[in-house]
Structures are given as C-alpha cells and as structure tokens.
Amino acid sequence: MSTEGALFLVSVGPGFMDLVPERAKKALTESQVIVGYDLYLRWVLPWIQNKQIETFPLTQERRRAERALELARQGKQVSLVSSGDIGIYGMATLALELLKEEDTFPVEVIPGISAANACAALLGAPLAHDFATLSLSDLLCPWEWIETRAQHLAQADLVVVLYNVQSRSRSQGVYRILEILKTFKSTETWCGIVRNAYREEQSVECCKLGELSHRQFDMLTTLVIGNRFTQPKREFLFTPRGYVGWAEPSLSAQQTELPRKAVWVFSGTSDGNEIVRSLHHQGIPVIVSVATEQGAQTWREQKIPVVWGSLGRERRHQVLHQHQASLLVDATHPYASRMTLQLQQLSVDLEIPCLRYERPSTLVGDELCGDSIEKVSALALKSGKRILLATGSHQVAEFLRQDHHRQAEWFVRCAPTSESLRELEQAGVPLSQICAQQGPFSVEENQMLLERWKIEVLVTKDSGKAGGYLEKYQAAKALGIPLIVLQRPRFHVAQSYSDISALITRTQQVMNNDD
Ligand code: SAH
C-alpha cells in the first residue's frame, strides 16, 4: 500500500543552527527526501543525515519545486527548503503555483526568520515602526516596477529593507534605487549594511544614506534604510515607536527665530547668495536654506535667518508648512537634481510657487557632450588613459564604476572638505591623484594641473560662469586635450529664470500679491 505523501515548505532561517525553527527540524527529520540548494542545507545537516537529498543550482527554482511536488505525488514525505523564510522571496509561492487541483497530499508552510528580521536584530531595532521590503532583482519582474515601488516607499518615509542588492550581472540598479531614495529621504538617514547575517564572515555596519552610493555590495548583503527618526545608540540603530515622543533632533534647535511668510531661498551657489542679499536688501523676509553648517555660518554672521542640513521631503514639508513659507526659490546648483525635484514636488503639495534660477550655460559648441555618467565615461575612456574629473567629488565613484576593466588612471580635483576626501577615499582614488583646492581657477592654474599629471582627457560639467567652465575649456584647448562635458539634467519646471533681476522682480510681485 502506498502511503500518502506530504510536502513541507521549510524555512531554515538565515544560516545558523540555533535559528532553525523547531518545527522545521521536525519536518526535516520526518522527511524522506530533502530538496534544496547546497548552501541552504549546510546549517541543517544534523536533521538531514542519511536522507535522499536532491540539490539543484540556484537558478533552477522551477525544477526544484516541480521535483518536490513530483516526489510528494509518489507518496514521499518531502521537505522543500529555502533560507530565511520560505514565503519571503522564497520557494513557497512557486510550489503553490505549481500545485495541481488533483494534488490532495498535505502541504505545510513552516515560517522562519527572514533576512529582514535577522539583519534588523543584528543592527538593533530599526524595523520597530512601519517598514517594507524591496527586492532589487529584476530576473522575474520588470525593472520599472522596482523603481516605482522604491519611489512610493521613500515617499511614505517607510524603513526599507533591500534584498538581492547587487550581483555581477546587476551591478548598477542599486545605485539607481539609492538615488530615488535620496530624492525623498535625507542623505543623513541612518542605514545598516549587513552581510552574511548569522553566518561565518558576518559583518554589520551603520552609515548614512549619502554614503551608501560609494559602496559595493553583493548577493549576501541586505541593506536597511531607516526613516527620518531612525537613530544610532552605542553599536545599535533603532527606529522609535513614539513612546517618548516624535522629536526630531535636526533643525529643531535652529528653528526658533525663523520668520513666517518668508521667501525660502535654497542656495549654496554664488548666484543664490546674490539673490538672498538682494531680497534682504529690499526688506523682503527671506530664509536661506543651505546644505552644510559651514555654509550657514556666513549667513549667521550677516544676521540673515538660515537653516542647514539635508532633510527628507516629509520633514521639509513640515518645516515649510509650520513657517507658512510664501515662496520657494530654487537657486541650487544646475546639477543638484534631487533638490530641484524635491522643491518642485513641495511647491505642488504646499500650493506655493517655486521659482527656479538656473545660471546660463556657457558651452562653446565644439565640445564632446554626454547626458549620463555612463556615456561620458565611455567617451573619456575612448579618448585617453589619464583622465581628470573636474566634476566635484559626489559622482566620482559612479564614474569609476564605469571603468570595468580598470583601463584608465583617474585623477580628481575637488573642494577641500573632509566630506569630499572621505568620498574619494571610499571610491578608491589614491591621495596622490587628488587635488583638493578651492576654485575659481584661472586658465593657467588649470593648465598647470593638466600638465603636472600628464592628463589626456578632461571631464567637467556645464557649470557656467560661476563654475569656471570657460577657464577649463581654454586650458584644455591650449594643450590640445579633449574636453568632455556631462550635460545638465533637464527638468520640466514651470517658472525658470536665467536672469537674476527677472527672478527678483517676479518675487516682488508674488510677495505683493499683484499677479
Ligand atoms: N527567503 C530569504 C530571501 C531570499 S532572497 C529570506 O527570507 O531571507 C536572497 C537575499 O536575501 C539575498 O540577496 C540577501 O539580500 C538576503 N539574505 C538572505 N540571507 C541573508 C543573510 N544571512 N545575511 C544577509 N542577507 C541575507
């Protein structure tokens, strides 16, 4: 008489014997056949001795599930095994999809500790409030879905756990997702990087969202991106639940003296500074918003109200609403696309106008241009082996990642700040290939640097007059070195100005309500 088969869909946890659920051990012990993937069977060896074991490579999930069902149909007690929780990016759903109407054998799903809660425990308690998980693998779903979901999750300020972060064939996606997250979340958001949780070679690190883009990951890594309340304590990260209130440390102390119904100028550029001074001079209430505390200092000295810091959209919304902001002026750098997007969205949400100032382009017309780092890097690599990036430090890691075969030597000129140097160090640029100096630079100074390093290609941005573009152009021309320009990101902005006085006039009109 053939006995009735059974299928156990068994979760075996992150990779540590002590975290294999009791119920999973029982199912494995009772099974005659174990179907799985080698790696995930390593920490359940004591419960699968002397059993029929069928392993398949990682990519053959469908064959694994079909085989398990087939064996159960033959009357065998079968365990189909997944790491973590078998129901979370695991095999359970595939087995259920392939289960037929006529299959009557019992099926039991046994829950386990998924990477999200294993990694969260190692980090502390980052998932204590609402959170979501997002897999960055597009093997089974279109990449656009992943981007759209990332956007919604960040917009809702959920803590996000990223699974399947990066593989050799999917090396760029994670950086795209981090960019999307940064459009809504502050670059100061606390994050955790956990690799091989509860396995040999476990590593656990905390850092800020802004730092993640310089890092490399793999398929053994899970990232936890906090919400705006997530904070560190000792070696831990935690996300408060509200027991001790919802105070946000950033900004609260700066906010006391801010005027209401003011024009908020988002600056950080010399043009922005000119706009602020002009408005202030005309007696229009103005608040400057800059990225760093260093940038805030000069405004404090001039007794002009200033706030600083990278805020997520949610928090920025709150602050502007609290102070009844009348008008937003976006005078950020032409390449500060995250900030421009955030301000455009806030303008819609808060129903207040946003005027954008964009300094005129000074492109001459005969330079080589590309509209993405990928294209610009490809052009640069085609043109020479010693490349100078005069594009600022933020995107250097991204440029270097495009040099898959390490064909070129990359040199960088950046601002003399500890943040820039840290970024370049993380990107792997040797100190001897960094020139940290404050611009503007004359044609001669540019030439000297190009000659000293025997540069063969110069890469820069369309940074206009204030960015010293023409001086770079002329230096490259004089030495016969190709110049490659990363074009500005394009935005659909309703009210954009390239003339400061026109923007000031419009600001006066809005403030006087005489539209
Ligand atoms: N069913 C599994 C997830 C499979 S998807 C679970 O519930 O955990 C595979 C991804 O999970 C990996 O790319 C990685 O992002 C994450 N992961 C699985 N085990 C992990 C571990 N021990 N440490 C860190 N991340 C892990």
Boltz pocket constraint, residues with backbone or C-beta under 6 A from the ligand:
constraints:
  - pocket:
      binder: B
      contacts: [[A, 14], [A, 15], [A, 82], [A, 83], [A, 84], [A, 85], [A, 86], [A, 87], [A, 88], [A, 89], [A, 90], [A, 113], [A, 114], [A, 115], [A, 116], [A, 119], [A, 162], [A, 163], [A, 164], [A, 165], [A, 194], [A, 195], [A, 196], [A, 197], [A, 198], [A, 199], [A, 218], [A, 219], [A, 220], [A, 221], [A, 222], [A, 223]]
      max_distance: 6.0
